Amino acid sequence: MTTQGSKMTLQGSDLAVRFGRTVALDGADVTISPGEIVAIMGPSGSGKSTLLHVLAGILRPAHGEVRLDAQRIDNLSDSRRSSLRLRSFGFVLQFGDLVPELSLRENVELPLRLLGRPRAEARRRGAELLGHLAVAELADRRPGQVSGGEAQRAAVARALAHKPSVIFADEPTGALDSVAGEVVLDALTGLARKEGSSVVMVTHEARVAAYADRTVFLRDGRVAA
Amino acid sequence: MSVSRILLGLLEPHSQHGYVLRRRYDEWFGNSRPLKSAQVYATLGRLDRDGLIDLTGVASGVGPDRRVYAITEAGVGELDRWLDEPEVPEVTSSRRVLFAKVLIALSSGRPAEPMLDRQRHAHLDRMRELRAQRQAGDLLTQLDADFEMYHLDADLKWIDGAAARLARLAALVSRVDDAEKESR
């Protein structure tokens, strides 16, 4: 069983995924060390997002395995994978994906509340992160009432709220202009480094990949040399 | 980099001696290649010879460092011309080498894909260095790093585009080869 807050190695070995006749992953191997920031790049259709979904336990591979430290996670039941994602992973998607009916503050507190943490603790952590990300004064607004960049910073705060082992980011700045994108990336990578979370980040932009410690380049569902 | 025109521009606000000009140059542009003293004096000597600057005095101290120069009317005209004229849009020869390497690799029957992969990694490594410099640096450093990063980004887009079309390019190169064999 994984422990929330502890930092672990994430390893995908010989991963294969097919969608009908389309081969999305074809024997991909990747290891993410604790605290490491890794960018996944590759042409359209090379399997970038599929690899991220498999490593994050959202998608089950047809072949191969995914381990978080010693624990194999790809063959867990749906409910156990879901619970593991909540405890050990954080997510930043291209369009923020915040709950539109909740304020930024409530969105950031959500993972902690779902994990059963006391309200006061969630409140404290939410305020701390929203402050770090310079959106504290917008805490009571809903995602639709703030700019795309501000919403994405709140999404970063939400991803970090429960101090996950790994944060998965799929084109985290894809919907932002370059300046707003830089603010989000500085926040995401800066705070992840400070708190020891790993980041796996899919991007097609080299300037985004430059924030990572290294880049994994995919071609035809495999990691290119 | 047009050192002579930059020195001319640095001289325009008020007369200066070589030492101050060199210090300012290095502060703004020296990241890529700091100026040597001899280069400054040789350049100032040429500008003086061409009537674009005048020697107006010698500050106390020893050596060519202490010669004070001022821009002339002709110098201001030349500076205007240089600033007004757009630079010729062109890629540097080192970037063309990438294109040449791909064609030579394919025409000699070598795989070009691993070469492009290695180049991509080298470019991404450099971009990481620049990003770190950018983060730690002031506004000048940031803009200097941005300039190189955007160019590297353009190279990477070209590398991706070339990598996606290697099979077609290899077929094209081999057709040219075959046609040449037939004509012999």
Interface residues (C-beta under 8 A of the other chain):
Chain A: P43 D186 E205 A206 R207 A209 A210 Y211 A212 D213 T215 F217 R219 A224 A225
Chain B: E113 P114 D117 R120 H121 H123 L124 M127 R128 L130 R131 Q135 M149 L152 D153 L156 D160 A163 A164
